[in-house]
């Protein structure tokens, strides 16, 4: 019970520690965790995904973002915050997929992210992808 409460508190403060980073010279925005308020594994997944996109290691970035999404599915934090973080992780994975020329999967992630949470960063990435793919 005590561990569950600590996880909930840590995840609850996580949204205040999210920021955006540019994706490999493009104008896509990637979400990172700036402070150690989440589980170390979740923080490492988010930040490693972004690092790999910037380094153009798109396959590895996709796998790491997928890991972050799985960690969030198992999370018992506040539902709203888990949804928003899941949206951010899906957006990050969508960007990595689009950068890897896997447009269909990338757009799918971005649409799902936009449906989960109404975030300006996620909407920006979806609109940017639609523009670049002429949709």
Secondary structure, DSSP 8 states (H G I E B T S, - for coil): -HHHHHHHHHHHTGGGGEEEEE-TTSS-EEEEE-STTS-HHHHHHHHHHHHHHHTT-HHHHHHHHHHHHHHHHT--S-HHHHHHHHHHHHHHHHHHHHHTT-HHHHHHHHHHHHHH---HHHHHHHHHHHHHTT-
